[in-house]
Amino acid sequence: MKCTKRVREGDRKIAGEQEREKKKKIMKIKKGDTIIVTIGKDKGKKGKVEHVFPNEYSALITGINVYKRHMKKRDEKHPSAIIDISKPLGFGKFSIVCPSCAKPTRVGFLVTKGEKMRICRKCGKKL
């Protein structure tokens, strides 16, 4: 005798996806950080983090990774135009600039008395 089970669409999840949903993402990059691009067409440019996308491991940075979008005319109020759009940049393509030593650096964590804070790996000061 063959046993068949009905499974709802929402119940179907791969084991790895369930584990990823449970884990809390530890973000080393936060809104307002000053960064420098290390790879790509904008290499060497500096900017500030506008928004962070933790699920995609990317961030939106002002004035970096800008593309053109051709908009079609919709009506008299909205004429056709070519507009600039900033697209998110992956975490691996930029590094944080330390405010005290002004060098591109990696982020470290220091836990003291139950308080966790981000530190610069080059100079050891608080970010």
ChimeraX attribute file (.defattr): number of C-alpha atoms within 10 A of each C-alpha:
attribute: neighborCount
match mode: 1-to-1
recipient: residues
	/A:1	3
	/A:2	4
	/A:3	4
	/A:4	6
	/A:5	6
	/A:6	5
	/A:7	8
	/A:8	7
	/A:9	7
	/A:10	6
	/A:11	7
	/A:12	8
	/A:13	9
	/A:14	8
	/A:15	8
	/A:16	8
	/A:17	9
	/A:18	10
	/A:19	9
	/A:20	10
	/A:21	10
	/A:22	8
	/A:23	8
	/A:24	7
	/A:25	11
	/A:26	7
	/A:27	11
	/A:28	13
	/A:29	21
	/A:30	14
	/A:31	13
	/A:32	13
	/A:33	17
	/A:34	20
	/A:35	22
	/A:36	21
	/A:37	23
	/A:38	16
	/A:39	12
	/A:40	11
	/A:41	10
	/A:42	16
	/A:43	13
	/A:44	12
	/A:45	13
	/A:46	19
	/A:47	18
	/A:48	19
	/A:49	19
	/A:50	15
	/A:51	16
	/A:52	20
	/A:53	14
	/A:54	13
	/A:55	8
	/A:56	11
	/A:57	15
	/A:58	19
	/A:59	22
	/A:60	20
	/A:61	24
	/A:62	16
	/A:63	15
	/A:64	22
	/A:65	16
	/A:66	15
	/A:67	10
	/A:68	11
	/A:69	11
	/A:70	10
	/A:71	12
	/A:72	11
	/A:73	11
	/A:74	9
	/A:75	8
	/A:76	7
	/A:77	7
	/A:78	10
	/A:79	10
	/A:80	13
	/A:81	12
	/A:82	10
	/A:83	11
	/A:84	12
	/A:85	13
	/A:86	14
	/A:87	16
	/A:88	21
	/A:89	20
	/A:90	13
	/A:91	18
	/A:92	11
	/A:93	14
	/A:94	23
	/A:95	21
	/A:96	26
	/A:97	22
	/A:98	24
	/A:99	14
	/A:100	12
	/A:101	13
	/A:102	11
	/A:103	16
	/A:104	20
	/A:105	19
	/A:106	14
	/A:107	21
	/A:108	16
	/A:109	15
	/A:110	12
	/A:111	9
	/A:112	8
	/A:113	5
	/A:114	7
	/A:115	7
	/A:116	10
	/A:117	13
	/A:118	16
	/A:119	19
	/A:120	22
	/A:121	16
	/A:122	14
	/A:123	13
	/A:124	16
	/A:125	14
	/A:126	16
	/A:127	17
